[in-house]
Amino acid sequence: MTTIPGRPRKRHRITPPPAIPTIPDDLLVSEIVARLPAAYLLRIRSVCRSWRAAVKDPAFIRRHLELSRARPPAILAISLPAAGDDDPEEEKEATAATPSPARAVVTVRAAHCDGLLAVTASTGVTAHTTVWNPAIMEFVAVPTASPNAGAGHFAMVTSVVTAIGFDSSTNGYVLSRFFYRVTRVFRDETRADTLVVEHDGVGHEVLRLGSGGWRLTEDAPFSIDDTVPPVSCARGGGAIYWAAMDPSSGDAGGEDDDDCDGDANVLLRFSLRDETFAVFPLPPGAGCVGRRDRVAELGGELCLARAAAPTAFDVWVAASAGRMEWSLRWHVDFYRPVGFVAPLAVDAGGVLLMSVDDEDVYRYDKQNRVLEKVADVQEVSRHVRWNWNGSRGEDDVVSSSCSTDAVQLLVPCVESLVSICSCSVTRARRDEATQHVSCVSPSVVNFS
């Protein structure tokens, strides 16, 4: 019997797919992960220890901040109680010893640097400052009292704003404020019982985040006008600009310029590296920083938005560090009466983003001569209630002690992973911080 051999089996050669190229871990972290929003990065920290270590690495935090600066900033809208918003029942229960929060706060101001906000609530006698990082929901209240008055004086910290800046020589953040060396406080009965404060000079002090206390620097050469918010700029290693009143300059605004009466007529540049003051002149033709003018920072440069007419503004930009010169960068005409314009940001193409009367946000394209309104803050802002236990509730209504038609204070804010709580700043008494900032309700407007 013969056997017929079967067919030989066909052998299929399986070609393995090409290996997927792997992205080096350092490139993955610095170029991909670093571009994620802060909210996602906070979640990534919970994945594993290696991711947590990568996100908390100082080099990664610097890289994330560098990329955040290159994007259009978010605009933080801080809601303040409007005048006359006091609750009658609350007012009835309040006493001189325990004023109601709404009545205790006289002024609330905010300074910003690299996503950190220094929010100061002034009660008219003292000022309470809280440093916030909205991106990672951290806050620290800084010491209120000043130990630097000297013998025979006491320090009256009446500054309604505390500045914050970055010192590149130490890679640290610095708070700056001024105080008066008071010798006597009394009431002048001949002038409607006016409170008179006698002082021997204007002191200045700094608190470096991580140092734990206020430290005295050289005195400010002139009285500081704290109605003009200070500005921090990165140029020249880091500096803070205060508006000041030089009595020797007089009123250079002219007889018909009512805005210059009693206002600052010079800028003081405080170097965070050397901790010294230098006088920085105003732009040509500017006799003062008027009530309709605003000092701001754009891309690390100092700028001044100055009223040129009831409907128009000139935006001046200072030259690089070491040169006290100004150049006119933008002239914006709204063709309607405008109170003031505050520059917020500028992109790589020179398009200017600005707030108008802290109510509307406008975009001005100088090259194409296009001025357009991009946001009504009251309509588009997403209210965020900040709870002092570290959590937050989105889309909540402003707290009951504030009215729904509260005034908006607009602050440009980049996302930052810089941890305030990792610094050994004295962690304030939270009940005190809550009392003086209970009517501050931030919300976010994104233009990216």
QUIPENOR-V143054 format. One line per field, one symbol per residue. ss: DSSP state (a for helix, b for strand, c for the rest). Layout:
# QUIPENOR-V143054
ss->???
This chain:
# QUIPENOR-V143054
ss->ccccccccccccccccccccccccaaaaaaaaaaaccaaaaaaaccccaaaaaaaacaaaaaaaaaaaaacccbbbbbbbcccccccaaaaaacccccccaaaaccbbbbbbbccbbbbbbbccccbbbbbbbccccbbbbccccccccccccbbbccccccbbbbbccccbbbbbbbbbbbbbbbbbaaaccbbbbbbbbbbbbbbbccccccbbccccccbbccccccbbbcaaacbbbbbbbccccccccccccaaacccccbbbbbbcccccbbbbcccccccccccccbbbbbccbbbbbbbccccbbbbbbbcccccccbbbbbbbbcccccccbbbbbbcccccbbbbbcccbbbbbbccccbbbbbbbaaaacbbbbbcccccbbbccccccccccccbbbbbbbccccccccccccccccaaaaaaaacccbbbbbbcc
